[in-house]
């Protein structure tokens, strides 16, 4: 059984790497995008119709009560279904650095969700706050999180000349069918800067309260590519988690009918721990 799980983890890892490589090779004709990894929370904006946004983290490092892990890779695929509608698929592959073979590879944080913009505002180049909803399924992992959960979140974003603010409130049913409440916010530096500082704070209440904070930066390398890096610390009771994240975001048109790019913000919601 242990060998089967490990082999499944290896197969998933190879499949994920192949998909991501194909997406990267397709990016030569990518159109401009504002990209905002590396957050846990999200924004009130979606990918444009017939566009895919690839958010890819080729490397991450986590230390927590369970040990030390590489996260290689993490990925989020955002598909623009229609005006103001987006489909999101995501997951992260954990590689344990200790000798526990039974948990050497675990595919976690798998989710399938749909996001909808209820009110087009400053993130859509309009006036006032942008408002959205996101509903999704928390899917079983490989070697961990065997159950199915769900999440439903409300999103409010506002961009000003000097900074941008995103606020999230989420109700979650966890993999083991417990209720959890999550709230938090993201602050970004001026959108006109090529390198912008960013910060995030998140509060999660399940059996115990988890508080996490992230600081980092986003570098707009060129119109169609942004690179990000962030350092995150989370605490649950007496346990602490430290995590480094690095990655990029690229937009890929899926056909000649793809819409013009829109100002985007943070990555879709995913569980903290």
Secondary structure as UniProt FT lines:
FT   HELIX           2..25
FT   HELIX           26..29
FT   TURN            37..38
FT   TURN            49..50
FT   STRAND          51..64
FT   TURN            65..66
FT   STRAND          67..82
FT   TURN            83..84
FT   STRAND          85..96
FT   HELIX           101..103
FT   STRAND          105..119
FT   HELIX           122..124
FT   STRAND          130..138
FT   STRAND          149..159
FT   STRAND          164..173
FT   TURN            175..176
FT   STRAND          179..188
FT   TURN            191..192
FT   STRAND          195..205
FT   STRAND          209..222
FT   TURN            223..224
FT   STRAND          225..236
FT   TURN            237..238
FT   STRAND          239..253
FT   TURN            256..257
//
